[in-house]
Amino acid sequence: MENNSDHTEHLSPISVQEVDVDFLPIVYEIIRSVERDFHDTTAKARESQDCSLKVLELQKRLDIARSQIKRLPGIEFNKQDQLKQFDILQTQLRLKRELLQKYRNMCSFETSFK
């Protein structure tokens, strides 16, 4: 059987907006079902089973979110590498802006073809 983490590494990268991290409704349902006080043992057993299913659903969603997060671009870099890359990109941006400003301030050349 193939390891799930190996499988997700070969998939294409995704954006942060595509990561599904909407866990609050399930967590709320689990908390509500745990807080209920049932006097009937059959209702208590049924609610316990429903709660177990909700916990399994939450676990499944968490696993999906983990696999999606592993597909985010740049996630393999540690904080220092990310900061270094950020500094490099900031320097490139500054230099390009300076070049653009320099070219804007240059005299325009007129070319005439005869």
A tleap script that builds the chain and sets N, CA, C and O, in Angstrom:
source leaprc.protein.ff14SB
mol = sequence {
  NMET GLU ASN ASN SER ASP HIE THR GLU HIE
  LEU SER PRO ILE SER VAL GLN GLU VAL ASP
  VAL ASP PHE LEU PRO ILE VAL TYR GLU ILE
  ILE ARG SER VAL GLU ARG ASP PHE HIE ASP
  THR THR ALA LYS ALA ARG GLU SER GLN ASP
  CYS SER LEU LYS VAL LEU GLU LEU GLN LYS
  ARG LEU ASP ILE ALA ARG SER GLN ILE LYS
  ARG LEU PRO GLY ILE GLU PHE ASN LYS GLN
  ASP GLN LEU LYS GLN PHE ASP ILE LEU GLN
  THR GLN LEU ARG LEU LYS ARG GLU LEU LEU
  GLN LYS TYR ARG ASN MET CYS SER PHE GLU
  THR SER PHE CLYS
}
set mol.1.N position { 0.839 -1.182 0.000 }
set mol.1.CA position { 0.000 0.000 0.000 }
set mol.1.C position { 0.881 1.241 0.000 }
set mol.1.O position { 1.876 1.293 0.723 }
set mol.2.N position { 0.528 2.240 -0.803 }
set mol.2.CA position { 1.329 3.444 -0.961 }
set mol.2.C position { 1.121 4.395 0.200 }
set mol.2.O position { -0.001 4.569 0.677 }
set mol.3.N position { 2.210 5.013 0.657 }
set mol.3.CA position { 2.149 5.982 1.742 }
set mol.3.C position { 1.478 7.255 1.244 }
set mol.3.O position { 1.806 7.741 0.162 }
set mol.4.N position { 0.544 7.800 2.017 }
set mol.4.CA position { -0.216 8.989 1.616 }
set mol.4.C position { 0.680 10.204 1.445 }
set mol.4.O position { 0.456 10.999 0.532 }
set mol.5.N position { 1.693 10.376 2.300 }
set mol.5.CA position { 2.561 11.540 2.205 }
set mol.5.C position { 3.411 11.482 0.938 }
set mol.5.O position { 3.703 12.525 0.353 }
set mol.6.N position { 3.817 10.279 0.498 }
set mol.6.CA position { 4.560 10.161 -0.742 }
set mol.6.C position { 3.678 10.532 -1.926 }
set mol.6.O position { 4.149 11.125 -2.896 }
set mol.7.N position { 2.409 10.184 -1.844 }
set mol.7.CA position { 1.475 10.465 -2.925 }
set mol.7.C position { 1.236 11.963 -3.082 }
set mol.7.O position { 1.146 12.451 -4.208 }
set mol.8.N position { 1.134 12.698 -1.990 }
set mol.8.CA position { 0.837 14.130 -2.060 }
set mol.8.C position { 2.025 14.934 -2.561 }
set mol.8.O position { 1.836 16.035 -3.078 }
set mol.9.N position { 3.252 14.419 -2.425 }
set mol.9.CA position { 4.414 15.156 -2.879 }
set mol.9.C position { 4.454 15.267 -4.391 }
set mol.9.O position { 5.074 16.194 -4.911 }
set mol.10.N position { 3.817 14.357 -5.116 }
set mol.10.CA position { 3.852 14.353 -6.566 }
set mol.10.C position { 2.726 15.171 -7.177 }
set mol.10.O position { 2.691 15.351 -8.395 }
set mol.11.N position { 1.814 15.665 -6.371 }
set mol.11.CA position { 0.704 16.455 -6.874 }
set mol.11.C position { 1.151 17.884 -7.095 }
set mol.11.O position { 2.152 18.337 -6.538 }
set mol.12.N position { 0.387 18.589 -7.921 }
set mol.12.CA position { 0.751 19.973 -8.218 }
set mol.12.C position { 0.516 20.866 -7.009 }
set mol.12.O position { -0.346 20.581 -6.178 }
set mol.13.N position { 1.296 21.964 -6.912 }
set mol.13.CA position { 1.129 22.891 -5.791 }
set mol.13.C position { -0.255 23.543 -5.814 }
set mol.13.O position { -0.885 23.650 -6.867 }
set mol.14.N position { -0.712 23.973 -4.652 }
set mol.14.CA position { -1.994 24.659 -4.547 }
set mol.14.C position { -1.787 25.988 -3.841 }
set mol.14.O position { -0.738 26.227 -3.243 }
set mol.15.N position { -2.779 26.841 -3.912 }
set mol.15.CA position { -2.684 28.139 -3.233 }
set mol.15.C position { -3.267 28.019 -1.826 }
set mol.15.O position { -3.962 27.054 -1.507 }
set mol.16.N position { -2.977 29.002 -1.005 }
set mol.16.CA position { -3.459 29.014 0.374 }
set mol.16.C position { -4.989 29.027 0.404 }
set mol.16.O position { -5.591 28.406 1.280 }
set mol.17.N position { -5.619 29.721 -0.534 }
set mol.17.CA position { -7.078 29.811 -0.558 }
set mol.17.C position { -7.731 28.454 -0.824 }
set mol.17.O position { -8.897 28.255 -0.482 }
set mol.18.N position { -7.004 27.533 -1.421 }
set mol.18.CA position { -7.563 26.218 -1.740 }
set mol.18.C position { -7.503 25.236 -0.571 }
set mol.18.O position { -8.133 24.179 -0.627 }
set mol.19.N position { -6.767 25.559 0.474 }
set mol.19.CA position { -6.646 24.665 1.632 }
set mol.19.C position { -7.941 24.731 2.440 }
set mol.19.O position { -8.385 25.808 2.837 }
set mol.20.N position { -8.537 23.565 2.676 }
set mol.20.CA position { -9.800 23.486 3.411 }
set mol.20.C position { -9.508 23.319 4.901 }
set mol.20.O position { -9.117 22.242 5.351 }
set mol.21.N position { -9.701 24.399 5.658 }
set mol.21.CA position { -9.457 24.361 7.098 }
set mol.21.C position { -10.711 24.764 7.873 }
set mol.21.O position { -10.613 25.388 8.929 }
set mol.22.N position { -11.868 24.417 7.361 }
set mol.22.CA position { -13.133 24.769 8.006 }
set mol.22.C position { -13.546 23.643 8.959 }
set mol.22.O position { -14.361 22.786 8.618 }
set mol.23.N position { -12.959 23.669 10.169 }
set mol.23.CA position { -13.199 22.620 11.155 }
set mol.23.C position { -14.207 23.022 12.222 }
set mol.23.O position { -14.758 22.156 12.902 }
set mol.24.N position { -14.454 24.293 12.379 }
set mol.24.CA position { -15.286 24.760 13.492 }
set mol.24.C position { -16.684 24.136 13.550 }
set mol.24.O position { -17.125 23.779 14.642 }
set mol.25.N position { -17.402 23.987 12.433 }
set mol.25.CA position { -18.731 23.366 12.549 }
set mol.25.C position { -18.689 21.952 13.135 }
set mol.25.O position { -19.540 21.594 13.949 }
set mol.26.N position { -17.717 21.158 12.729 }
set mol.26.CA position { -17.625 19.791 13.255 }
set mol.26.C position { -17.219 19.817 14.724 }
set mol.26.O position { -17.765 19.060 15.527 }
set mol.27.N position { -16.278 20.669 15.084 }
set mol.27.CA position { -15.862 20.780 16.489 }
set mol.27.C position { -17.056 21.211 17.343 }
set mol.27.O position { -17.259 20.695 18.442 }
set mol.28.N position { -17.837 22.153 16.834 }
set mol.28.CA position { -19.016 22.617 17.557 }
set mol.28.C position { -20.018 21.475 17.760 }
set mol.28.O position { -20.570 21.315 18.849 }
set mol.29.N position { -20.250 20.682 16.707 }
set mol.29.CA position { -21.177 19.553 16.825 }
set mol.29.C position { -20.679 18.531 17.846 }
set mol.29.O position { -21.470 17.976 18.609 }
set mol.30.N position { -19.376 18.285 17.859 }
set mol.30.CA position { -18.813 17.333 18.818 }
set mol.30.C position { -19.000 17.846 20.246 }
set mol.30.O position { -19.403 17.093 21.133 }
set mol.31.N position { -18.709 19.112 20.462 }
set mol.31.CA position { -18.865 19.696 21.804 }
set mol.31.C position { -20.322 19.657 22.245 }
set mol.31.O position { -20.624 19.324 23.391 }
set mol.32.N position { -21.219 19.999 21.331 }
set mol.32.CA position { -22.651 19.962 21.670 }
set mol.32.C position { -23.100 18.565 22.046 }
set mol.32.O position { -23.841 18.388 23.013 }
set mol.33.N position { -22.658 17.578 21.295 }
set mol.33.CA position { -23.099 16.215 21.585 }
set mol.33.C position { -22.505 15.705 22.897 }
set mol.33.O position { -23.136 14.894 23.575 }
set mol.34.N position { -21.320 16.155 23.267 }
set mol.34.CA position { -20.711 15.735 24.532 }
set mol.34.C position { -21.404 16.417 25.708 }
set mol.34.O position { -21.542 15.826 26.779 }
set mol.35.N position { -21.839 17.659 25.508 }
set mol.35.CA position { -22.470 18.419 26.594 }
set mol.35.C position { -23.887 17.956 26.916 }
set mol.35.O position { -24.377 18.201 28.018 }
set mol.36.N position { -24.539 17.303 25.988 }
set mol.36.CA position { -25.927 16.881 26.223 }
set mol.36.C position { -25.981 15.850 27.348 }
set mol.36.O position { -25.095 15.009 27.501 }
set mol.37.N position { -27.045 15.947 28.118 }
set mol.37.CA position { -27.242 15.014 29.231 }
set mol.37.C position { -28.497 14.192 28.944 }
set mol.37.O position { -29.620 14.683 29.062 }
set mol.38.N position { -28.284 12.939 28.565 }
set mol.38.CA position { -29.412 12.074 28.241 }
set mol.38.C position { -29.718 11.159 29.424 }
set mol.38.O position { -28.827 10.582 30.047 }
set mol.39.N position { -31.007 11.054 29.704 }
set mol.39.CA position { -31.431 10.155 30.788 }
set mol.39.C position { -31.694 8.757 30.253 }
set mol.39.O position { -31.575 7.774 30.985 }
set mol.40.N position { -32.043 8.669 29.007 }
set mol.40.CA position { -32.328 7.387 28.368 }
set mol.40.C position { -31.013 6.768 27.885 }
set mol.40.O position { -30.242 7.429 27.189 }
set mol.41.N position { -30.754 5.533 28.238 }
set mol.41.CA position { -29.495 4.884 27.867 }
set mol.41.C position { -29.396 4.631 26.371 }
set mol.41.O position { -28.300 4.692 25.815 }
set mol.42.N position { -30.517 4.346 25.701 }
set mol.42.CA position { -30.463 4.120 24.248 }
set mol.42.C position { -30.128 5.421 23.519 }
set mol.42.O position { -29.366 5.414 22.553 }
set mol.43.N position { -30.697 6.535 23.981 }
set mol.43.CA position { -30.377 7.828 23.373 }
set mol.43.C position { -28.918 8.179 23.637 }
set mol.43.O position { -28.247 8.743 22.772 }
set mol.44.N position { -28.422 7.847 24.831 }
set mol.44.CA position { -27.030 8.114 25.176 }
set mol.44.C position { -26.097 7.299 24.288 }
set mol.44.O position { -25.081 7.813 23.820 }
set mol.45.N position { -26.432 6.046 24.055 }
set mol.45.CA position { -25.608 5.184 23.207 }
set mol.45.C position { -25.619 5.667 21.764 }
set mol.45.O position { -24.584 5.672 21.098 }
set mol.46.N position { -26.803 6.076 21.275 }
set mol.46.CA position { -26.931 6.575 19.906 }
set mol.46.C position { -26.118 7.864 19.737 }
set mol.46.O position { -25.421 8.039 18.738 }
set mol.47.N position { -26.214 8.756 20.717 }
set mol.47.CA position { -25.470 10.022 20.664 }
set mol.47.C position { -23.969 9.768 20.752 }
set mol.47.O position { -23.185 10.457 20.099 }
set mol.48.N position { -23.567 8.795 21.543 }
set mol.48.CA position { -22.156 8.435 21.648 }
set mol.48.C position { -21.628 7.934 20.306 }
set mol.48.O position { -20.514 8.267 19.901 }
set mol.49.N position { -22.437 7.135 19.626 }
set mol.49.CA position { -22.049 6.629 18.308 }
set mol.49.C position { -21.962 7.784 17.302 }
set mol.49.O position { -21.029 7.838 16.501 }
set mol.50.N position { -22.930 8.707 17.341 }
set mol.50.CA position { -22.900 9.874 16.450 }
set mol.50.C position { -21.661 10.727 16.726 }
set mol.50.O position { -21.016 11.220 15.800 }
set mol.51.N position { -21.345 10.890 17.987 }
set mol.51.CA position { -20.168 11.672 18.366 }
set mol.51.C position { -18.891 11.004 17.838 }
set mol.51.O position { -17.985 11.684 17.355 }
set mol.52.N position { -18.826 9.698 17.933 }
set mol.52.CA position { -17.662 8.970 17.410 }
set mol.52.C position { -17.519 9.173 15.913 }
set mol.52.O position { -16.409 9.353 15.411 }
set mol.53.N position { -18.636 9.144 15.197 }
set mol.53.CA position { -18.600 9.382 13.747 }
set mol.53.C position { -18.138 10.805 13.432 }
set mol.53.O position { -17.397 11.020 12.473 }
set mol.54.N position { -18.569 11.766 14.230 }
set mol.54.CA position { -18.157 13.158 14.028 }
set mol.54.C position { -16.664 13.324 14.297 }
set mol.54.O position { -15.989 14.074 13.593 }
set mol.55.N position { -16.148 12.635 15.301 }
set mol.55.CA position { -14.720 12.694 15.601 }
set mol.55.C position { -13.925 12.083 14.445 }
set mol.55.O position { -12.873 12.605 14.074 }
set mol.56.N position { -14.415 10.993 13.878 }
set mol.56.CA position { -13.753 10.382 12.721 }
set mol.56.C position { -13.771 11.330 11.514 }
set mol.56.O position { -12.790 11.420 10.777 }
set mol.57.N position { -14.892 12.033 11.317 }
set mol.57.CA position { -14.997 13.002 10.232 }
set mol.57.C position { -14.003 14.143 10.446 }
set mol.57.O position { -13.357 14.590 9.498 }
set mol.58.N position { -13.880 14.611 11.679 }
set mol.58.CA position { -12.909 15.660 11.992 }
set mol.58.C position { -11.493 15.175 11.709 }
set mol.58.O position { -10.688 15.901 11.126 }
set mol.59.N position { -11.193 13.963 12.118 }
set mol.59.CA position { -9.868 13.392 11.882 }
set mol.59.C position { -9.582 13.298 10.380 }
set mol.59.O position { -8.470 13.584 9.937 }
set mol.60.N position { -10.585 12.900 9.608 }
set mol.60.CA position { -10.435 12.809 8.152 }
set mol.60.C position { -10.154 14.191 7.553 }
set mol.60.O position { -9.277 14.332 6.701 }
set mol.61.N position { -10.897 15.207 7.999 }
set mol.61.CA position { -10.680 16.564 7.488 }
set mol.61.C position { -9.307 17.100 7.863 }
set mol.61.O position { -8.665 17.787 7.069 }
set mol.62.N position { -8.859 16.784 9.073 }
set mol.62.CA position { -7.518 17.206 9.496 }
set mol.62.C position { -6.442 16.556 8.627 }
set mol.62.O position { -5.463 17.205 8.257 }
set mol.63.N position { -6.623 15.281 8.303 }
set mol.63.CA position { -5.668 14.586 7.435 }
set mol.63.C position { -5.636 15.212 6.042 }
set mol.63.O position { -4.568 15.374 5.452 }
set mol.64.N position { -6.816 15.563 5.521 }
set mol.64.CA position { -6.892 16.205 4.209 }
set mol.64.C position { -6.183 17.561 4.250 }
set mol.64.O position { -5.440 17.906 3.331 }
set mol.65.N position { -6.412 18.320 5.309 }
set mol.65.CA position { -5.766 19.636 5.446 }
set mol.65.C position { -4.246 19.480 5.530 }
set mol.65.O position { -3.509 20.265 4.933 }
set mol.66.N position { -3.781 18.483 6.260 }
set mol.66.CA position { -2.335 18.240 6.345 }
set mol.66.C position { -1.748 17.951 4.970 }
set mol.66.O position { -0.703 18.493 4.610 }
set mol.67.N position { -2.419 17.099 4.205 }
set mol.67.CA position { -1.901 16.765 2.876 }
set mol.67.C position { -1.951 17.975 1.947 }
set mol.67.O position { -1.070 18.133 1.102 }
set mol.68.N position { -2.964 18.831 2.084 }
set mol.68.CA position { -3.030 20.042 1.275 }
set mol.68.C position { -1.924 21.019 1.670 }
set mol.68.O position { -1.316 21.647 0.803 }
set mol.69.N position { -1.665 21.151 2.948 }
set mol.69.CA position { -0.621 22.069 3.416 }
set mol.69.C position { 0.740 21.626 2.903 }
set mol.69.O position { 1.582 22.464 2.580 }
set mol.70.N position { 0.964 20.327 2.824 }
set mol.70.CA position { 2.241 19.832 2.292 }
set mol.70.C position { 2.431 20.209 0.827 }
set mol.70.O position { 3.559 20.219 0.333 }
set mol.71.N position { 1.345 20.520 0.129 }
set mol.71.CA position { 1.421 20.890 -1.289 }
set mol.71.C position { 1.603 22.392 -1.510 }
set mol.71.O position { 1.761 22.829 -2.650 }
set mol.72.N position { 1.582 23.184 -0.443 }
set mol.72.CA position { 1.763 24.627 -0.587 }
set mol.72.C position { 3.188 24.930 -1.045 }
set mol.72.O position { 4.139 24.322 -0.553 }
set mol.73.N position { 3.342 25.856 -1.975 }
set mol.73.CA position { 4.698 26.188 -2.434 }
set mol.73.C position { 5.494 26.867 -1.328 }
set mol.73.O position { 4.986 27.758 -0.648 }
set mol.74.N position { 6.746 26.442 -1.150 }
set mol.74.CA position { 7.628 27.040 -0.167 }
set mol.74.C position { 7.538 26.434 1.213 }
set mol.74.O position { 8.276 26.839 2.111 }
set mol.75.N position { 6.652 25.471 1.406 }
set mol.75.CA position { 6.458 24.885 2.737 }
set mol.75.C position { 7.687 24.074 3.172 }
set mol.75.O position { 7.878 23.823 4.362 }
set mol.76.N position { 8.510 23.670 2.214 }
set mol.76.CA position { 9.683 22.866 2.547 }
set mol.76.C position { 10.824 23.699 3.123 }
set mol.76.O position { 11.793 23.138 3.635 }
set mol.77.N position { 10.730 25.029 3.050 }
set mol.77.CA position { 11.776 25.907 3.562 }
set mol.77.C position { 11.536 26.242 5.033 }
set mol.77.O position { 10.398 26.431 5.464 }
set mol.78.N position { 12.636 26.313 5.797 }
set mol.78.CA position { 12.504 26.730 7.193 }
set mol.78.C position { 12.432 28.254 7.262 }
set mol.78.O position { 12.537 28.933 6.240 }
set mol.79.N position { 12.253 28.785 8.465 }
set mol.79.CA position { 12.057 30.230 8.631 }
set mol.79.C position { 13.255 31.026 8.125 }
set mol.79.O position { 13.079 32.047 7.461 }
set mol.80.N position { 14.474 30.573 8.430 }
set mol.80.CA position { 15.662 31.295 7.999 }
set mol.80.C position { 15.760 31.348 6.473 }
set mol.80.O position { 16.087 32.388 5.900 }
set mol.81.N position { 15.477 30.221 5.823 }
set mol.81.CA position { 15.511 30.190 4.355 }
set mol.81.C position { 14.452 31.115 3.763 }
set mol.81.O position { 14.704 31.807 2.776 }
set mol.82.N position { 13.274 31.123 4.369 }
set mol.82.CA position { 12.212 32.005 3.875 }
set mol.82.C position { 12.602 33.469 4.028 }
set mol.82.O position { 12.377 34.268 3.119 }
set mol.83.N position { 13.188 33.831 5.180 }
set mol.83.CA position { 13.619 35.214 5.391 }
set mol.83.C position { 14.739 35.603 4.426 }
set mol.83.O position { 14.764 36.725 3.919 }
set mol.84.N position { 15.656 34.683 4.177 }
set mol.84.CA position { 16.742 34.940 3.226 }
set mol.84.C position { 16.179 35.166 1.820 }
set mol.84.O position { 16.575 36.104 1.129 }
set mol.85.N position { 15.256 34.302 1.406 }
set mol.85.CA position { 14.626 34.447 0.091 }
set mol.85.C position { 13.845 35.757 0.015 }
set mol.85.O position { 13.849 36.420 -1.022 }
set mol.86.N position { 13.186 36.130 1.089 }
set mol.86.CA position { 12.426 37.385 1.136 }
set mol.86.C position { 13.367 38.576 0.965 }
set mol.86.O position { 13.055 39.506 0.221 }
set mol.87.N position { 14.511 38.559 1.641 }
set mol.87.CA position { 15.490 39.636 1.496 }
set mol.87.C position { 16.010 39.723 0.064 }
set mol.87.O position { 16.158 40.816 -0.481 }
set mol.88.N position { 16.288 38.570 -0.542 }
set mol.88.CA position { 16.765 38.543 -1.925 }
set mol.88.C position { 15.718 39.158 -2.853 }
set mol.88.O position { 16.047 39.966 -3.722 }
set mol.89.N position { 14.467 38.774 -2.666 }
set mol.89.CA position { 13.400 39.300 -3.525 }
set mol.89.C position { 13.183 40.793 -3.296 }
set mol.89.O position { 12.910 41.530 -4.243 }
set mol.90.N position { 13.299 41.241 -2.060 }
set mol.90.CA position { 13.171 42.676 -1.771 }
set mol.90.C position { 14.290 43.468 -2.450 }
set mol.90.O position { 14.046 44.544 -2.996 }
set mol.91.N position { 15.511 42.940 -2.417 }
set mol.91.CA position { 16.636 43.597 -3.077 }
set mol.91.C position { 16.417 43.666 -4.580 }
set mol.91.O position { 16.672 44.698 -5.200 }
set mol.92.N position { 15.946 42.571 -5.169 }
set mol.92.CA position { 15.655 42.553 -6.608 }
set mol.92.C position { 14.589 43.588 -6.956 }
set mol.92.O position { 14.714 44.305 -7.948 }
set mol.93.N position { 13.553 43.661 -6.147 }
set mol.93.CA position { 12.486 44.627 -6.390 }
set mol.93.C position { 13.017 46.057 -6.317 }
set mol.93.O position { 12.691 46.891 -7.162 }
set mol.94.N position { 13.833 46.336 -5.306 }
set mol.94.CA position { 14.401 47.680 -5.159 }
set mol.94.C position { 15.255 48.038 -6.371 }
set mol.94.O position { 15.145 49.144 -6.901 }
set mol.95.N position { 16.110 47.103 -6.817 }
set mol.95.CA position { 16.965 47.362 -7.975 }
set mol.95.C position { 16.155 47.580 -9.250 }
set mol.95.O position { 16.488 48.452 -10.052 }
set mol.96.N position { 15.114 46.810 -9.439 }
set mol.96.CA position { 14.267 46.966 -10.626 }
set mol.96.C position { 13.522 48.295 -10.601 }
set mol.96.O position { 13.362 48.940 -11.637 }
set mol.97.N position { 13.073 48.701 -9.433 }
set mol.97.CA position { 12.415 50.006 -9.321 }
set mol.97.C position { 13.388 51.139 -9.634 }
set mol.97.O position { 13.035 52.110 -10.304 }
set mol.98.N position { 14.609 50.999 -9.143 }
set mol.98.CA position { 15.626 52.010 -9.435 }
set mol.98.C position { 15.917 52.082 -10.929 }
set mol.98.O position { 16.051 53.171 -11.488 }
set mol.99.N position { 16.015 50.930 -11.570 }
set mol.99.CA position { 16.239 50.903 -13.018 }
set mol.99.C position { 15.082 51.553 -13.772 }
set mol.99.O position { 15.293 52.335 -14.699 }
set mol.100.N position { 13.863 51.222 -13.367 }
set mol.100.CA position { 12.704 51.829 -14.019 }
set mol.100.C position { 12.714 53.347 -13.856 }
set mol.100.O position { 12.428 54.082 -14.801 }
set mol.101.N position { 13.037 53.800 -12.678 }
set mol.101.CA position { 13.102 55.242 -12.430 }
set mol.101.C position { 14.201 55.877 -13.273 }
set mol.101.O position { 14.017 56.969 -13.809 }
set mol.102.N position { 15.326 55.211 -13.392 }
set mol.102.CA position { 16.438 55.710 -14.195 }
set mol.102.C position { 16.024 55.836 -15.658 }
set mol.102.O position { 16.306 56.853 -16.292 }
set mol.103.N position { 15.356 54.813 -16.203 }
set mol.103.CA position { 14.934 54.851 -17.603 }
set mol.103.C position { 13.849 55.893 -17.844 }
set mol.103.O position { 13.779 56.477 -18.925 }
set mol.104.N position { 13.014 56.128 -16.859 }
set mol.104.CA position { 11.982 57.155 -17.004 }
set mol.104.C position { 12.603 58.548 -17.081 }
set mol.104.O position { 12.106 59.417 -17.798 }
set mol.105.N position { 13.673 58.752 -16.351 }
set mol.105.CA position { 14.303 60.062 -16.295 }
set mol.105.C position { 15.281 60.321 -17.449 }
set mol.105.O position { 15.733 61.451 -17.629 }
set mol.106.N position { 15.608 59.296 -18.221 }
set mol.106.CA position { 16.531 59.474 -19.342 }
set mol.106.C position { 15.846 60.249 -20.459 }
set mol.106.O position { 14.622 60.240 -20.585 }
set mol.107.N position { 16.659 60.917 -21.264 }
set mol.107.CA position { 16.117 61.606 -22.433 }
set mol.107.C position { 15.618 60.565 -23.420 }
set mol.107.O position { 16.228 59.512 -23.607 }
set mol.108.N position { 14.532 60.876 -24.024 }
set mol.108.CA position { 14.015 59.936 -25.015 }
set mol.108.C position { 14.790 60.117 -26.314 }
set mol.108.O position { 15.111 61.241 -26.701 }
set mol.109.N position { 15.081 59.039 -26.966 }
set mol.109.CA position { 15.813 59.069 -28.228 }
set mol.109.C position { 14.824 59.065 -29.372 }
set mol.109.O position { 13.866 58.292 -29.382 }
set mol.110.N position { 15.060 59.922 -30.318 }
set mol.110.CA position { 14.202 59.946 -31.512 }
set mol.110.C position { 14.943 59.226 -32.611 }
set mol.110.O position { 16.109 59.497 -32.898 }
set mol.111.N position { 14.247 58.323 -33.200 }
set mol.111.CA position { 14.829 57.618 -34.320 }
set mol.111.C position { 14.076 57.990 -35.565 }
set mol.111.O position { 12.845 58.023 -35.580 }
set mol.112.N position { 14.815 58.266 -36.598 }
set mol.112.CA position { 14.162 58.594 -37.864 }
set mol.112.C position { 14.693 57.677 -38.933 }
set mol.112.O position { 15.897 57.462 -39.069 }
set mol.113.N position { 13.793 57.165 -39.657 }
set mol.113.CA position { 14.156 56.260 -40.739 }
set mol.113.C position { 13.883 56.965 -42.061 }
set mol.113.O position { 12.807 57.529 -42.263 }
set mol.114.N position { 14.854 56.928 -42.950 }
set mol.114.CA position { 14.693 57.556 -44.277 }
set mol.114.C position { 14.709 56.540 -45.340 }
set mol.114.O position { 14.588 56.877 -46.517 }
savepdb mol mol.pdb
quit
